[in-house]
Amino acid sequence: MEKTSNKTRLVKFILPILSGSILPIAMLSAKCQTKEYLDDLTITKHSFKNYNPEFNVKEKADLKAYWKNEEMYVDVDEFLSTLEGFIDNSKFTTKIDLNKKEKSYILKGSTLGNEGESETQPDALVINWEKNTISVPNTWFFYSIIKPQQLTDGNQFLKSEYEQKIDATGDVVFDLGKYNMDILFKENKVLVPFSVFNTLFVTQNYNNIYFNGKTFTNLEAGIDSYSSFGTPKEAKLRIQKDATIAKKKPTKRQREINFHHLSFVMDYFYGLKRYKKFDSFEKYIGEDYKKKFLSTNPEEFHQAYIDVFHKKLNELHTRIDSLSYYNGYTEESLRNSKLAKDSKKYYGDYYNEFFKTQGELQDNFKKTFKKDLDKLELDDHIRFVGDDTAILSTFGFADATKDQIADKNNTWRYDTYFLMKNLMEKIKAKKEIKNIILDLSLNGGGSVQAMIRTLGFLTNNKVVNREYDVLNKIGSKTLSQVDVFGDNKFTKHNYDKYKWTALVGINTFSAANQATSIIKEMGIAKIIGQKSGGGMSAVIPATLLDGTTITMSSPNNATYGEKYDDIEGGIEPYVKLDYKDFYDNEKVKQAALEAHKIKQK
């Protein structure tokens, strides 16, 4: 049961209304050291620095890179040790079997079986350098060895229990040979491609390590990806401006290695393959785009990234956050500079429809209520319609850091739970209120835990959240009780006496789309407006060897009902309401009253 809870480390993508902040961090000057050699491998040494404040990871001056035929390998043990503070190396032990040509990383408390005893299935990662495979019972292994975050507690005010439906019949096997990648064993060192280590151990945990030819740098999420802390300017300078890779034209071999990794990432970790009905990324994009990705001309492969990830895939959880090192350093993000100039040129139809509607709704909100969305005070999140109806507006699902929670007067600005807690206090003071409309029309998603806490104000029942992991082939059902009073007593409230309604539309996206699905399944509110915007996957940002940062739909998908039905296409409302009427309080109220006359299907 415990395993599934670790999946909540992945957050749902929140489409921004407000821009992220930049954190100043001291910069480290580092140089590549003298080359060494190991058999047919060349060894270089580089500095490492962590820029994710959630984890305390020490700097290192001489992290080794092993080179063979232009491909970089890393010593798994050395990298795991370097990442102590992010990785908890005390969680596992290791065992080498030279006969099987494999090394196992075994979670403490599990066993590989002793001589004379029946062998049990371990919670272990096994690297086999003869078969060129890395296998795990499921990818929970990679989450289970991560240290707790220092600044944020996503599980506060929640008491959860978990159920699983396992469809898998064997281990998850990452076949590196299929992607022309090798695993090496030299002097008792297991060496894997850096790209694979990064993807498996770091990317899956919402971090990424960049290697720019000179230094290793770890970030939460990735360059200009949506993260809690933004991309520190010092880190961006270190990664992009100091990139020695970009000083030479990419070689044909480098482009091949990069494409192999891209295919590996998309085949194993793109979560909408089932929904979009394809198995192989290489086959899906076709020969023309493959040639463009393999091109040594940065302009050509940059355009291929944009065409495939923004137009061909045409879904908002998958996008290019930053182009390769060859694009150079720019202080402004890619999406706010080049891509913003001509969205029709750089994005697909769904993106353009989504943001056209979002812009119109934001303008309508400002015109109607004379308020800018980035300047709202607490009272601006609640509107009273007559004596008996209240409309509550949320614009995302956010978790506050521990420091933000300590700022009691402003915690509601950073955490949706505290926003709802404050708003419900205001509603309790008005005895005439009978109807509450939760306005999710401009809610682009965010933290799944924050979303579940929000729904706890609508019901005393345990909030039912269903997800399906398409990589592990595991369905999960989470039942969460919410402590709406914040006293750790989980006392029942009487907020379910109100008639609740949710106002949704295309911009009700990701975790907000997931909330709409839960509302429908549990029957805790009626739904009005337009069909919600989809985005059923949690997201993971991934960095490629050429420095390109991709955010994509992960294998962990929000679903509906006991059959784990897809919700990527959105949830239909009970009563339709034109977008032009979304902020006409009286029309919203009438649509809600009409919806409550309709029986739950």
Steps between C-alpha positions, in 0.01 A plus 500: 500500500782737585647477153228689322530802726845576362346570161366823649849646462396564142285809477243595244603778265355838590450737208636833616308815566782646707867484411750300709761660723878489458715401795856637525756228575878531507672372191785250492784543255627160390727359235529160343803325644773291335390194305564147626450162336344163590554234234327641190325776698605861543428651842433867564413670829245774552340700778146429621262745665140467618255790464186335641448646851273211598808278532835556670756355259868588535704641214761274348805612303607181326202292388618256234366457147607196295506541122478240225427582138372848599250358751525587869469232765488545876583276793161425657642476853702822470199694375268360768756596764540849352123549514480415873247744645277449199563124492490318834778245457416341836178362351670224300785252488681365194603157375707400195448164328787453255349176366178675401696814407273724702495730800198534727394798709279347767265702719560423864231274637476297179710197413648318206478171690769310687662174405270209582193724520235569242583821318256785554427789269709795618433868473818544302643664194712262293754623243617230258800595287475193277135549404527882511189518717391676818203339673281577800179341632350846441632854488404560863863405570619836366257698720570295811869595519439876493544714811195691629467855372623760748269793422162353404277237658245403237329248728401740778135490609449169318446150634512260207466131428585327176376214290665356190395304196809344344477399134874449456623142457872566547770758563534831322802444276687791344665348194792726415614278214180583313623861488860419406620573853742288703564425865868456587676323786854620571705435815188412702330818381162485328497773237174606336433780252466828688174567316347177634617558858357852488165383363451211741632639828454875462243591234235270646536690827433839336865607484749505214878508476650698212844432354613779269847369418647673803285451811220292650208700640182377671171692488151440625301423182721657233597822325188719482277206590221577741637441850448624854810717489544603138836462328770683699681745273839380628411143403382601155821695439710207619314254277443698180755780488790277605405217264818388324296250298353788301840630390529228237257376240328181620635183344293237325578258783385748767168545322456122480566461873258783577229343282546160665442662839201698374342178372577324830331778698191515283453124469519435872379821661254673267171436676255549213632231266198284580260791452664601172537137391872464426779283642814634332588871499734446205220347292251760620704797377599335169821511297483870409500619861756239598737648239438847640576387855821340373604811310819676611335834421358642827241706317361186339483282811365789709211530256445123520466523878239775468306328222481161671447606861272797438310407185509128434441395862274806545437473875584755766688281744769433240712790380849639448614710797845584366683424178845345487831653608546609137217751546722692743414678822189717524381656823138481389337159471440344160121509545505871590735602220517317169189284540279779631550708187297270278307228685327379183839436343653321797206315658217267403128567477415392855760729655370798304137427586591456866688828534255696286224396740720567803579850377134577437399372845775699672395815316136437587588442866697824517230696318219362716662517842750783440781283636830374360550130563849557641373759749211317663444527875320237707155658459547505122486118500138497618188649342154498654197470274188606683472377856528127437791437259878538513752457217854403602781551247823299498769550235717198571573237764806598701699370799669759719852453629554476876620862508191616310274314743671683786386830344145449628355821359599410145501120488179502294698664218732199473284202597154413368405313819543818705313700238203262527523500881477881507220515245290243685535706819347793312217281372425364848443857615214532248226269623286551189747334263366176350688472170876508438652510152867404477635696204769290329466678166855643512652229715788349301586232756798461730553271797284188518517503880384862510214406267394213727511727806278748315239233424500405868302818566218366279449165673555307821556185299853396417607661173539229235788553258569242229815484290651250261873464436537384140869410541459287812150387399368576848167662580482683832210622709575752772246572773585822682342651807560874524557693822312815399545663842877446507509368857608145413171362638333444161168609649199488271374832366151602390602654167328218313167655600551748217405427140839500328557569129822516296539749213742356244622552144793434269736681740400263781808299431721226644442465877186714460378263228581217743297680769206521258525126441501429875205735551305310236590153630426584864193710420610770745409789270323572174703614201415798279674696225686336212696177468812506716839523332656156556863450592465174687870430552740616764798662330873438501755739350788319328828637374669356193873480438495802269352710782142503372247501784171322437204485733270211417202299614631232733383138533292591807150579370195622687199284414127464562312210655582142582604424142758782510354680200707775335405861572738666254201611293348692793177472703166618361284732716142427606390844384672699226584866548653726236849628578374857470273430799761343729528818707135600485425406859126466454529275193757283677263467797205405278709238318598354838140484619399332176780245534378400846168397348683240288555155646853360515567265208 
